[in-house]
Amino acid sequence: MGITNYPELADYFQNPSLLVFDWHCKINVQYRHILEDEENRSQLTKSVLESQHLLDLLNGCINTAIKRVVANYKLAVPHCFHNQIQLLIPLCFGDDDRPDLALVLTKMPGGYYRAYTCLTMEMAYNNTRLIAKPESNWLLPE
């Protein structure tokens, strides 16, 4: 009487370590792709694009974001893109508490992260919901 054969638990990821930022790994930022690829450029705000020191501004924001996520790994939020787990970290060009973009980190076979693109906050929020309800405050819409 009752159910005797329960279904197996769903297996969403083969390597759960990809869900957590590994501060031991270096981050290889592809600045050229972020700044020169048309789709990536379109994610940047007008004030950022008009900066006379665009590369320095982007580099500074990324370095700050990396320091913050090394200090608090929970800032890196997993999302899924083309069946691949990636991490998102907040990029703040103005107010440090209000991110403007999410930098995408992909764990590479050589044991490092590749930062190749940015997402708008709306895109980032929608992508993280594919895995689970986002718990990180920086990602939740106002």
Summary of the structure (lengths in Angstrom):
residues: 142
radius of gyration: 17.0
end to end distance: 49.0
largest distance: 73.5
contacts: 357
relative contact order: 0.18
helix: 37%
strand: 23%
